[in-house]
Amino acid sequence: MGAVRRSTVVMLTAALIFLIAALGSAASGRANTLKTEQSELAQRSAVGSHKMSEFFERASTIVELGGRNYSFVDYYGGDAYGDRGHLPLKAKPTDQIVERVNQDLAHMGRMYADRIGAAAFIDVSGVTNAAVIHGKPVVADKLPQNSRTAPYFQPVFGVSPGVVRQSRPYRSPTVGDWVISSGTQVLMPDHVKHAMVHFEITVEGFRRELDGGYGHLLVVDAATGAVVIDSASPQQNGQPLGDPGNHRFTPLVGQWQDAGLMKVDGRQAAYHRVPSEVGNDNHWYVVTVAPAAPGPFTGVGVLPGIVVLTAALIIVYAVIMLRKSQSALVRAANTDPLTGLRNRRRLEADLAVLLPKCTEDDPLYLTLSDLNGFKAYNDTLGHPVGDTLLARLGQRLSDAVQGRGGAYRIGGDEFCVVARASDVDSPDALIALVSQALREDHDRVPVTASHGLVVLPQETSDLIAAMSLVDRRMYQQKHAERVRAER
């Protein structure tokens, strides 16, 4: 038993070492995988942020150059002493000048291919001098006569000349798409605000800039948490801007850093602020979210998983074996090896539990029996035969009291029985059962037993006192039987 226990302990120790090593490897693999994913997400959000910033800067540069275009200055007579809407122009712009203005507006549109919906040259009075929609000039009688309420108008004329204003997204009344205006005042020689030039870039154009192999990216408005652009969902004409049903980023309003990591629905995510120049009303963040939430086995790998499973199985097996070994040791410590009955240690343990529970209405019977004639039997037939007799008598005693009480061999040829009064008919009936079980009718050397019995707790509630009393009564009966035999 000791060798088996030692080998089991060694097995358990080895399995624990392998398990700890495998768990460490698994944890390291998982941490590295998550870190790699975070790095990739951060890189993608940074690239997306750079693309958006670059797109805004290019639009700003184009419209700034447009504000310095001499064709727009020439529209007001070159020296720009007139103020259309307040003072008459020196001369009506010639058809040649108007054509040049339309050509320059169309050229601005071509610099953004199909992403500019409309470009316009607008007087400070709100009258549109010229406009181009999808590269085609608008005829004079179709030009808007009052653009003062447009979302881009007041911001452009509200700043100094040379400053580019870029509006928040709005639905263009001209083309019907969601657009962002980039506009600036036309720089005049007299430094007076005469007109502005602007063009509208579709929000779909911004989305296409992101939809270039950088993964799923979201553009989130810093002030509201609203998703303005979803790189995976084209901005359809007539539909709400972005993804109005996505409110996952609303709690982050006011908490954004320039860049960072976060969790979205259990998935890892990274965000990066889109740098914006003075005059840009859009304060955006590009966010990228992992396609799935990390699971407990993310990045663990096959080998560590196999080692963990194997080590766990070995540990379970070793624990079961140790428990069995422990149970066997406990049984061995509480069992008489010759008869298989419970021993003195177990008797004392059982009485320590049963004595406090027994009452006068439901007492406990404790018997002690000592064999008569066993020494002569042993000496006559030999010790092996004597041992066989003890085992046979022990089995008979166990069978006799089964269901009524417990049988014990407490040493040599002494046996005990513990039974509740409610489980037997009477003390005499219990003694009769024990007497019949501990009897061997041999022709040459018959074996019987002398008995003692105490009733607990009526006679005593102390374990030592109970054993002493029952022992004394047993010897009293043995002495009486000797006296009768001598007569």
N, C-alpha and C positions, 0 to 999 in steps of 0.2 A: 504493500500500500504506500509506503514511504517513497519508493522509487518511482511509482506512477505519479504520485503527487509532485515530486521534484521535477519530473519530466514535463508535467502539465504546467507547472509554474514557469519553467524555462520557455516552453512553447508560448505561453501567454505573454511573457516579457518580450520575446522576439516579435510577436505579432503586434504588440503595442508600439515597439520601436518602428516597425515597418509602417504602422498606421500613422504615427506622428510624422514620419518622413514623407509619406504619401500625401497626408493632409497639408503639410507645409508646401510640398511641390504643387499640389492642387491650388492652394490659396495664392501662391506666387504666380502660377499660370493665369489664374482668374484676374488677379490684380494687374498683371502685365497686359492682359487682353483688354480690360476696362480702360487702362491708361492709354493703350494704343488707340482705342476707339475715341477716347476723349481728345487725343492729339489730332486724329483725323477730323473729328467734328469741328474742333477749334480752327484747323487749317481751312476747312471748307467755308466756315462762316467768315473767316478773314478774307478769303478770296472773293466771296460774294459781296462783302462790304466794299472791297477795293473796286469791284466791277461797278457797283452802284455809284460810288464816289466819282469814279472816272467818267461815268455816263453823265452825271450832273456837271462835272467840270467841262466836259466837251461841249455840252449844250450852252453853258455859260460863256465859253470862249467864242462860240459861233455867234451867239446873239450880241456879245460885246463888240465883235468885229462889225456886225450889221449896224450897230448904233453909230459906228464911225464911217459908214458907207456914204460917199459923196452924192450918190444918186438920191438919197433921202434928204440930204441938205439942199441939193439942187431943186428938189420939189418945191421948196419954199423960196426959190428965187436966188439961191446961192448965198447972198449976204444975210438972208433971213431977217430982214427988217420988219416984214409983215408978221401978223399973228392971226392965223386963220381962226375964225370964230369970233374974233374981237376987232382985228384990223384987216382990211382987205390985202390980199397978196399984191405984190407989184404987178405980177402977170400970171394968168392962168397957166398951170403946168402944161407944157407941150405934150403931144401924144408920144413923142420920142422919150421924154422924161418918164412919163407914166409907164411906158413899155420897159424902160430900164429898171424902174422900181419893181415891176412885176417879175422881171427876169431875175433880179437879185433875191427877191422873196422865194422864187422857185428854186434858185440855187441853194439857198439855206435849207430848203426841204430835201433836196437831193443829197445833202451832206449826211442826212440820217435815213437815207433810202425810204422805206415805207413806214418809218416810225413817227414821222411828223404828219399830223393830220392837217393842220392849217397854219399859215404864217400870215401876219398882218402888219400893216403900217398905219398907225392910228393917231389922229390929231388930239391935242390936249382937250379939245372940246368934246371928245367922244366920238366924232365922226371918223369912220374908217376911210382912209385915203385909198388904200389898195389892199387886196388880200388874195392869197393863193390857197386853194384847197386841193390836196393830193396832187400838187404840181400844176394845177390849172388855175389861171387868173379868174377872179370873180368879176363879172361885168359890173359897170359903174352903178347901174340902177338897182343892183342886188346887194350892194355894200351896206352893212349895218350903219345906221345914222346915230346910234347912241350906245356906246360901249362903256359908259361911265359906271354902270352897275356890275360890270364883269369882275370876277374875283381877282383878276390880275391888274386892273386899271389903277385904282387908288394906290396900291403898294408901289407900283413903278413910279408914278408921279410924286409919291410921298417921300422919295429919297433924292439924294443928289445925283446929277447926271453922271453917267459912267458906272453906276452901281447896277448890277444885275439882280433882278428879283425872280425867284423861282417859287411858284405857288404850290399850295397843297393840292391834291387831286380834286378835280371837279368834272362834272359831266359837261362836255363841250356842246353848246347849243348849235354850233356849226356842223360838226361831224357826228355828234351823238355818242362818241366814245368817252371813257374816262381818260382825262389828260392832265398833264402838268405843264403850266406855262413858264417859259423862260423869256423874260422881257427886260428891256432897258430903254432909257431915253435916247433919242437921237441927239448927238452932240452938235450943237449949233454954234456958229461963230459969235453970236451975241450972248451965249451962255444963258439963254432963256429957254424954258421948257415949252417946246413947240409940239413935239410928237414923240411917239414911242414905236419901237418895233418889237414884235414878240412872235414866238411860234409855240405850238402845242405838241408836246411829245406824248403819245399814247402810253397809258399805264401798261398796256400789252407790250409796248416796245421795251419798257423796263423789264418786264417779265422774261421776254425773249433773251435779254442780255444775261439773265441768270440761268436760263435753260440751256446750258452749254456743257453738260457733262460734269457739273459740280455737285451732283446729288440733289436731293430734295431740300430746297431752301425756302424760308419764309421771310418776308419783310414785315416787320412789326413796328407800328407807330409808338414811339417812346411815351408820348403824352397820354394815350388812350389804351394801349395794349392791343389795339385792333390789328388783325392781319390784313395788311394793305395789298400784298402780293404773295401768291402761292405759285412757286415755279412750276409745280405739276398741274396747275389748273389755269388754262387760258382765260384772260379777262374778256368775257363775252359782252357784246354790245347790248345794252338794255338791262344788264344784270347788276346787282349791288357790287360795290367795290370789294375786291379781295374775298375774304371768307368771313362774313359777318357773324356766322354762328360759332366761330372759334374764340372762346373767351379764356383760354388757358393762360394767357399772358397778362390779363388784366391785373392780377395781384402783384405783378412786378413793377407796375407804374411807380415811378419815384425811387426805385431800388436798383435801377440799371447801373452798372459800371461801364467803363469803356469796352471791356470784354470779360467774359467769364463763362463758367460752367453751371449747369442747373439740372434739375430733374423735371421731366414733363410726362405725367401719367406713368411714372415708374421708369421711363426711358431716359437715357443720358442725352443731354443737349448742350449746345454751345452757342454763344451769341457774340456779335462784334458790332460796335457802333459804326454807322456810316458817317465818315467825316463830312461836314457840310460847311460851305463858305458863308460869309456874311451875305444876307439876302436870301438864303435858302430857307423857306418856311417848313421844310420837311426834316424831321428829326427821327431818323429810322435806325433800326437794328436789324441785322441779318441773323436769323436763327436757323440752325440745322438740328434736327432731332434724329436720334438713332432709330432705325426701323423697328426694333423690338427691345423690350425691357430685358436686362440681363437676368438670366436664371441662375439657380444655385450651382449648375455645372458649366456655366459659361467659361470657356478657356481652360477647363480642367484637363482636357486631353484624355485619350483612351488609356494609356499606361497607368497614370496615377489612379484613374477610376477603377481599373482592374485590381491594382494593389490594395486600394482602400476596401473594395468588396471582399477580396481574399482575406485580408487582415481581419476584417470585421467577422467573417465566418469563422476564422480560426479562434478569435477572441470568444465568440459565442460558444464554440465547441469547448474551449478551455474552461470557460466559466461553468458550463454544465458539468464537465468532468470534475472540476474542483468542488462543486456543490455535492456531486455524488460522493466524492472522496470524503468530504466533510461529514456528509450524512453517515457514511460507512464508519468513520471514526467515532461519531457520536453514538451510533448503534453499538459499536464494539465497546465503547466505554460504559455503556449502560446495559450490556447483555452478558449473561453467563455463557462463556464459550462452549461448555460441555453440554448443557441442556437446552441452550437457546432461550431460556427464560430471562426475564429481567433480573438484574443483580441488586445488591444492597444499595449502590449509588442511586439507581433508578427508584428503588423503594423509598429512600429518603426524599428524593426530589418529588415523587408523586404524593407522598404524605404531606409535604410542605405545601402543596397546592390544594389537596383535598381537605385537610384538617380545618382550615378557616371557613370552608364552605359547608361542612356538615353541621347538622343541627340535632337537637334532641328528638324532633319529629322525624327526621330522616338521618339517623346515625350511620356511622361507618364501622364495619367489622374488620378487625385485624387479627389474623390467625398466625401462629408460629408452630411449625411441625418439625419434629426431630425423629429421624428413623431409628427404629429398634431392631437390632440384629444385623445392622449393616456391616459392622466391623467383622463379625464372624463370617458373613457372606463374602466380604472382600478377602479375608484371610484364607477362606476355604477354596474359593473359586478363582481367586486372582484379581489383581487390580484392573486389568482390561475388562473383565466381566463386570466388575463392580462399577466401572465407569459407564458401561453399557446399561446397567440397571438404573443408574442415576438419570441418564438421558431418557430411558423409557418411562420412568416414574414422572420425570418433569413434563414429558409430553402428555401423559395421562392427566396430570394435574391441570395443565393448560387447557386440555379439552374439557375437563370436568367443570371448570369455572368460566368457560368461554361464554360471553354474553352476560355474565353475572358479576365478574370482577377480574382482577389481574393476579397472575401467579409469578412468584419470584423465588430464586434460589439465592440465599444470602451467604452461603459458605458451607463447605463440607457436605453434610447430609441434612442441612436445615432448609426448610422451605416456608414461604409466607404466602398468604392470600389477603388481598384487600378487596372488599366488596361493600356496596351500599346495602343497607337493610332493606330498602325497597326492591332490590333485585333478587333477594333470596327469601325463602319462606320463614326461616328463623335461624338463630345462631346454631342450634343443634343440627338443623338440616345442612348448614354450611359445613360443619365439622364432619357430618356423615359423608358428604361429597368428597372432602379432602381425605378422609380416612380411607375411603374406598380406592381413591386414586393412588395413594401412597402405600400400597399393599402388594407384596409379592409372595404368593403361596408356593414357595419352593419346598420340595420334600425334605431336604437335608437342613437347609438354613432359611426358614421363612423370615420375611421382613415386614414389619408393621411400623406404625408411627405414633408418637405421643403428641398431643396438641394443647395449645393454649389459645385463648380468645379474649379480646378486650373490645368494649363498646365505646366508641368515640362520638361525641365529646363527653358523654355522661361520666365516664370513669376518669378521663383525663383529656386535656386538649394540647398536651405537650408531647412533641415527637419522642424525645429521649425517655420521658416517663412512660409513654405508651410501649416502647420497645422493651423497657425494663420490666414492666408489669406483665406483658404477654410472655416474656421469657421465663419469668418466675412461675407463672401458671402452667406453662408447658412442663417445666421440671417437676412441679408438684404432681402433675398427672403421671409423669414417668416414674417418679418415686412410688406413687401409689400402686402402679402396675407391678413394680418389682416386689413390693410387699405382698401383693396378692399371689404373685407367681411363687414366692418362697413358701407360702403356706401350703 
